[in-house]
């Protein structure tokens, strides 16, 4: 009986150690530790970068709208011109 318990303890302990060093074990440990606070200057830098990206996305959307309107006008002119 004691030999079986010793084998189970050794195998179970080895499995627990193997899991703790795996990505799953690291994820569980990070979850237990709680949220990570970013330094304020790094957080401010990330916010600034996001604002820049949002501006670029807005500009691209405006350009796409303009191109779509121009394409629609060209198609309308082509449809009107071919009927005459």
N, CA, C and O atoms as a DFTB+ gen file, in Angstrom:
336 C
 N C O
     1  1       0.823      -1.189       0.000
     2  2       0.000       0.000       0.000
     3  2       0.870       1.256       0.000
     4  3       0.576       2.223      -0.703
     5  1       1.938       1.235       0.790
     6  2       2.818       2.400       0.871
     7  2       3.572       2.607      -0.438
     8  3       3.859       3.745      -0.810
     9  1       3.893       1.528      -1.137
    10  2       4.585       1.658      -2.418
    11  2       3.694       2.344      -3.451
    12  3       4.157       3.171      -4.238
    13  1       2.420       1.991      -3.435
    14  2       1.482       2.612      -4.382
    15  2       1.351       4.097      -4.082
    16  3       1.342       4.912      -5.005
    17  1       1.249       4.462      -2.817
    18  2       1.156       5.872      -2.452
    19  2       2.418       6.633      -2.855
    20  3       2.337       7.774      -3.310
    21  1       3.578       6.006      -2.690
    22  2       4.832       6.649      -3.073
    23  2       4.881       6.864      -4.583
    24  3       5.302       7.925      -5.046
    25  1       4.454       5.863      -5.352
    26  2       4.442       5.984      -6.814
    27  2       3.462       7.079      -7.246
    28  3       3.783       7.895      -8.109
    29  1       2.264       7.096      -6.642
    30  2       1.288       8.129      -6.974
    31  2       1.807       9.519      -6.616
    32  3       1.598      10.467      -7.374
    33  1       2.472       9.652      -5.484
    34  2       3.020      10.940      -5.056
    35  2       4.102      11.415      -6.036
    36  3       4.134      12.589      -6.407
    37  1       4.972      10.515      -6.447
    38  2       6.056      10.878      -7.376
    39  2       5.483      11.248      -8.744
    40  3       5.863      12.265      -9.323
    41  1       4.571      10.425      -9.260
    42  2       3.983      10.704     -10.575
    43  2       3.114      11.964     -10.542
    44  3       3.161      12.790     -11.453
    45  1       2.338      12.091      -9.497
    46  2       1.479      13.273      -9.372
    47  2       2.291      14.545      -9.222
    48  3       1.957      15.574      -9.809
    49  1       3.360      14.477      -8.433
    50  2       4.228      15.643      -8.265
    51  2       4.931      16.006      -9.563
    52  3       5.059      17.186      -9.889
    53  1       5.383      15.014     -10.300
    54  2       6.035      15.273     -11.581
    55  2       5.073      15.884     -12.580
    56  3       5.440      16.780     -13.340
    57  1       3.846      15.401     -12.579
    58  2       2.835      15.960     -13.480
    59  2       2.516      17.402     -13.106
    60  3       2.381      18.256     -13.982
    61  1       2.395      17.676     -11.817
    62  2       2.107      19.045     -11.366
    63  2       3.238      19.992     -11.753
    64  3       2.972      21.118     -12.174
    65  1       4.478      19.568     -11.623
    66  2       5.614      20.401     -12.012
    67  2       5.608      20.627     -13.523
    68  3       5.851      21.744     -13.980
    69  1       5.335      19.585     -14.295
    70  2       5.306      19.717     -15.751
    71  2       4.214      20.688     -16.194
    72  3       4.436      21.498     -17.094
    73  1       3.051      20.615     -15.579
    74  2       1.957      21.523     -15.928
    75  2       2.281      22.951     -15.528
    76  3       1.935      23.886     -16.250
    77  1       2.938      23.135     -14.394
    78  2       3.226      24.498     -13.925
    79  2       4.201      25.225     -14.839
    80  3       4.183      26.456     -14.882
    81  1       5.040      24.522     -15.561
    82  2       5.983      25.166     -16.479
    83  2       5.436      25.251     -17.908
    84  3       6.091      25.811     -18.786
    85  1       4.267      24.712     -18.140
    86  2       3.662      24.766     -19.472
    87  2       2.945      26.107     -19.655
    88  3       2.737      26.831     -18.681
    89  1       2.569      26.441     -20.878
    90  2       1.814      27.682     -21.103
    91  2       0.505      27.732     -20.316
    92  3       0.081      28.803     -19.882
    93  1      -0.127      26.590     -20.135
    94  2      -1.368      26.548     -19.359
    95  2      -1.089      26.893     -17.898
    96  3      -1.842      27.645     -17.279
    97  1      -0.017      26.348     -17.357
    98  2       0.352      26.658     -15.977
    99  2       0.691      28.124     -15.802
   100  3       0.336      28.727     -14.789
   101  1       1.382      28.712     -16.788
   102  2       1.710      30.144     -16.718
   103  2       0.451      30.987     -16.788
   104  3       0.350      32.004     -16.102
   105  1      -0.515      30.578     -17.612
   106  2      -1.775      31.319     -17.718
   107  2      -2.553      31.255     -16.407
   108  3      -3.133      32.253     -15.977
   109  1      -2.566      30.100     -15.781
   110  2      -3.249      29.959     -14.489
   111  2      -2.567      30.823     -13.434
   112  3      -3.243      31.473     -12.636
   113  1      -1.236      30.838     -13.421
   114  2      -0.506      31.660     -12.458
   115  2      -0.766      33.148     -12.695
   116  3      -0.919      33.905     -11.736
   117  1      -0.817      33.573     -13.951
   118  2      -1.098      34.982     -14.253
   119  2      -2.509      35.347     -13.815
   120  3      -2.743      36.451     -13.325
   121  1      -3.443      34.431     -13.988
   122  2      -4.825      34.684     -13.568
   123  2      -4.908      34.824     -12.052
   124  3      -5.659      35.659     -11.547
   125  1      -4.147      34.016     -11.325
   126  2      -4.139      34.089      -9.864
   127  2      -3.514      35.407      -9.393
   128  3      -3.996      36.025      -8.444
   129  1      -2.434      35.833     -10.069
   130  2      -1.765      37.077      -9.694
   131  2      -2.648      38.293      -9.882
   132  3      -2.517      39.267      -9.141
   133  1      -3.533      38.260     -10.845
   134  2      -4.426      39.391     -11.092
   135  2      -3.939      40.241     -12.240
   136  3      -2.944      39.911     -12.886
   137  1      -4.646      41.357     -12.504
   138  2      -4.287      42.211     -13.636
   139  2      -2.937      42.888     -13.439
   140  3      -2.537      43.222     -12.324
   141  1      -2.251      43.076     -14.559
   142  2      -0.938      43.715     -14.541
   143  2      -1.127      45.198     -14.837
   144  3      -1.789      45.556     -15.812
   145  1      -0.563      46.045     -14.020
   146  2      -0.635      47.485     -14.225
   147  2       0.512      47.927     -15.117
   148  3       1.673      47.634     -14.830
   149  1       0.194      48.631     -16.200
   150  2       1.218      49.170     -17.078
   151  2       1.731      50.480     -16.495
   152  3       0.970      51.211     -15.859
   153  1       3.005      50.787     -16.700
   154  2       3.513      52.084     -16.269
   155  2       2.736      53.201     -16.974
   156  3       2.319      53.039     -18.121
   157  1       2.544      54.328     -16.293
   158  2       1.704      55.393     -16.844
   159  2       2.263      55.954     -18.142
   160  3       1.495      56.262     -19.054
   161  1       3.596      56.097     -18.251
   162  2       4.137      56.655     -19.488
   163  2       3.949      55.686     -20.654
   164  3       3.715      56.119     -21.782
   165  1       4.046      54.392     -20.397
   166  2       3.802      53.410     -21.461
   167  2       2.328      53.423     -21.856
   168  3       1.992      53.307     -23.035
   169  1       1.457      53.564     -20.869
   170  2       0.025      53.623     -21.138
   171  2      -0.315      54.878     -21.942
   172  3      -1.113      54.815     -22.877
   173  1       0.280      56.008     -21.588
   174  2       0.057      57.247     -22.342
   175  2       0.558      57.122     -23.773
   176  3      -0.077      57.625     -24.700
   177  1       1.687      56.457     -23.957
   178  2       2.236      56.249     -25.297
   179  2       1.300      55.384     -26.133
   180  3       1.084      55.660     -27.313
   181  1       0.749      54.347     -25.529
   182  2      -0.189      53.478     -26.238
   183  2      -1.465      54.234     -26.607
   184  3      -1.996      54.059     -27.704
   185  1      -1.954      55.071     -25.698
   186  2      -3.150      55.865     -25.988
   187  2      -2.895      56.809     -27.160
   188  3      -3.743      56.955     -28.041
   189  1      -1.731      57.446     -27.167
   190  2      -1.386      58.358     -28.251
   191  2      -1.319      57.605     -29.588
   192  3      -1.777      58.099     -30.618
   193  1      -0.749      56.425     -29.547
   194  2      -0.641      55.609     -30.762
   195  2      -2.031      55.222     -31.271
   196  3      -2.282      55.261     -32.475
   197  1      -2.923      54.855     -30.372
   198  2      -4.288      54.495     -30.759
   199  2      -5.000      55.701     -31.366
   200  3      -5.711      55.559     -32.361
   201  1      -4.820      56.879     -30.785
   202  2      -5.446      58.089     -31.325
   203  2      -4.929      58.371     -32.739
   204  3      -5.703      58.753     -33.616
   205  1      -3.635      58.187     -32.960
   206  2      -3.058      58.383     -34.291
   207  2      -3.672      57.399     -35.284
   208  3      -4.028      57.778     -36.400
   209  1      -3.794      56.155     -34.883
   210  2      -4.383      55.136     -35.762
   211  2      -5.843      55.440     -36.068
   212  3      -6.299      55.229     -37.191
   213  1      -6.579      55.933     -35.076
   214  2      -7.977      56.283     -35.315
   215  2      -8.085      57.414     -36.331
   216  3      -8.970      57.395     -37.186
   217  1      -7.189      58.401     -36.246
   218  2      -7.179      59.486     -37.216
   219  2      -6.894      58.985     -38.617
   220  3      -7.521      59.427     -39.580
   221  1      -5.949      58.063     -38.734
   222  2      -5.622      57.506     -40.040
   223  2      -6.791      56.709     -40.609
   224  3      -7.053      56.763     -41.810
   225  1      -7.483      55.982     -39.765
   226  2      -8.636      55.205     -40.217
   227  2      -9.743      56.135     -40.699
   228  3     -10.387      55.866     -41.713
   229  1      -9.963      57.224     -39.975
   230  2     -10.973      58.198     -40.384
   231  2     -10.628      58.793     -41.740
   232  3     -11.497      58.920     -42.602
   233  1      -9.366      59.158     -41.935
   234  2      -8.923      59.720     -43.216
   235  2      -9.120      58.719     -44.356
   236  3      -9.580      59.085     -45.437
   237  1      -8.770      57.462     -44.109
   238  2      -8.955      56.433     -45.144
   239  2     -10.427      56.229     -45.477
   240  3     -10.776      56.018     -46.638
   241  1     -11.290      56.289     -44.469
   242  2     -12.725      56.135     -44.718
   243  2     -13.244      57.287     -45.570
   244  3     -14.065      57.074     -46.462
   245  1     -12.773      58.509     -45.305
   246  2     -13.189      59.659     -46.109
   247  2     -12.718      59.516     -47.553
   248  3     -13.457      59.833     -48.485
   249  1     -11.498      59.042     -47.734
   250  2     -10.984      58.839     -49.091
   251  2     -11.779      57.773     -49.830
   252  3     -12.073      57.920     -51.016
   253  1     -12.122      56.716     -49.136
   254  2     -12.901      55.650     -49.764
   255  2     -14.281      56.169     -50.163
   256  3     -14.758      55.864     -51.256
   257  1     -14.928      56.949     -49.295
   258  2     -16.227      57.521     -49.636
   259  2     -16.124      58.387     -50.887
   260  3     -16.981      58.308     -51.767
   261  1     -15.081      59.213     -50.974
   262  2     -14.886      60.076     -52.129
   263  2     -14.721      59.240     -53.400
   264  3     -15.331      59.532     -54.428
   265  1     -13.895      58.206     -53.316
   266  2     -13.662      57.359     -54.492
   267  2     -14.934      56.636     -54.909
   268  3     -15.183      56.470     -56.103
   269  1     -15.743      56.203     -53.949
   270  2     -16.997      55.542     -54.283
   271  2     -17.952      56.504     -54.980
   272  3     -18.636      56.118     -55.929
   273  1     -18.007      57.763     -54.516
   274  2     -18.864      58.755     -55.175
   275  2     -18.385      59.027     -56.600
   276  3     -19.196      59.127     -57.522
   277  1     -17.076      59.146     -56.779
   278  2     -16.531      59.387     -58.119
   279  2     -16.826      58.211     -59.052
   280  3     -17.165      58.411     -60.218
   281  1     -16.698      56.996     -58.541
   282  2     -16.985      55.811     -59.343
   283  2     -18.461      55.758     -59.716
   284  3     -18.803      55.405     -60.845
   285  1     -19.331      56.103     -58.783
   286  2     -20.767      56.106     -59.065
   287  2     -21.089      57.148     -60.135
   288  3     -21.897      56.879     -61.024
   289  1     -20.477      58.327     -60.069
   290  2     -20.708      59.359     -61.083
   291  2     -20.239      58.883     -62.457
   292  3     -20.915      59.104     -63.461
   293  1     -19.089      58.235     -62.495
   294  2     -18.556      57.729     -63.757
   295  2     -19.495      56.680     -64.349
   296  3     -19.727      56.667     -65.557
   297  1     -20.027      55.812     -63.515
   298  2     -20.955      54.779     -63.997
   299  2     -22.245      55.406     -64.514
   300  3     -22.790      54.972     -65.528
   301  1     -22.736      56.444     -63.803
   302  2     -23.961      57.108     -64.250
   303  2     -23.737      57.786     -65.593
   304  3     -24.590      57.697     -66.476
   305  1     -22.628      58.447     -65.761
   306  2     -22.316      59.099     -67.039
   307  2     -22.194      58.072     -68.162
   308  3     -22.641      58.307     -69.285
   309  1     -21.581      56.928     -67.844
   310  2     -21.435      55.870     -68.855
   311  2     -22.772      55.304     -69.250
   312  3     -22.999      55.014     -70.425
   313  1     -23.679      55.137     -68.279
   314  2     -24.998      54.582     -68.577
   315  2     -25.817      55.589     -69.392
   316  3     -26.537      55.202     -70.312
   317  1     -25.711      56.856     -69.062
   318  2     -26.442      57.883     -69.798
   319  2     -25.856      58.052     -71.207
   320  3     -26.601      58.223     -72.172
   321  1     -24.546      58.005     -71.321
   322  2     -23.902      58.195     -72.614
   323  2     -24.172      57.059     -73.588
   324  3     -24.276      57.294     -74.791
   325  1     -24.285      55.844     -73.097
   326  2     -24.477      54.699     -73.989
   327  2     -25.892      54.645     -74.537
   328  3     -26.117      54.036     -75.583
   329  1     -26.871      55.274     -73.849
   330  2     -28.251      55.259     -74.304
   331  2     -28.524      56.297     -75.364
   332  3     -29.563      56.203     -76.018
   333  1     -27.681      57.270     -75.582
   334  2     -27.945      58.341     -76.535
   335  2     -27.427      58.039     -77.893
   336  3     -27.576      58.853     -78.805
